[in-house]
Amino acid sequence: MSNKPPAKSPIKIEKGCECLLNFVGRHFKSRILEVGPEMMRVTFPGKDYPVPGLNIVLEFHDDLGFYYMPAIVVEGPQKQPGGITVKKAAEVKRSTHRDSFRVPTDLTARVRDHIHVRRYDAALVNISAGGALLRSDAPWDFNSTLEITLSLPGEPLYTLLGQVMHIATGARAGQQPERVFGVKFIGIDPEIERAIVSYIFTRLPEIYA
């Protein structure tokens, strides 16, 4: 394990800063209690979770988007109620609010991540030229890189890459929990972007007729 301190953050993260704590697809309002070179203590309302070893994400929002910092829980709220201690990631990343129109679809995509061979069917909840919302019971994680194969009406099969930016989980009676993944496209090919934009402008009159 490296003892190299985390890289300097592009934002000022200090005691008293407010943020959102993203844990198992839910967001909790949080505030920084202590900041060290590698560790950080933040407020959290739970009493018996999260347990040490779980991954969380701290989000620092502004008008144009947010910075996000993956972290690992080192100490849960069991010993010191009202807060948790986390080990910070070496890098803080930036996500901007999307600037492209998104429309709902009833299409299905075939998706796999770059680590596992297995492909999953995913409902394409909505799509834009910049990303998509996928519904699946796949075990993808935050920040996973996905290979997405889809077919738009009147178009051939297209394969493109995307990165999981957020995850939401919902319960389904008698079945595995349903997961919804917000995906940002990576290095999208101009031909695929053209096809998506064309599909969007075909769908708009149908949606807002």
Secondary structure, DSSP 8 states (H G I E B T S, - for coil): ---------SS---TT-EEEEEETTEEEEEEEEEE-SSEEEEE---SS-S-TT-EEEEEEE-SSEEEEEEEEEEE-TTTSTTEEEEEE-S--EEEE---S--EEEEEEEEEEESS----EEEEEEEE-SSEEEEEE-----TT-EEEEEEE-TTS-EEEEEEEEEEEEEE--TTS--EEEEEEEEES--HHHHHHHHHHHHHHHHHHT-
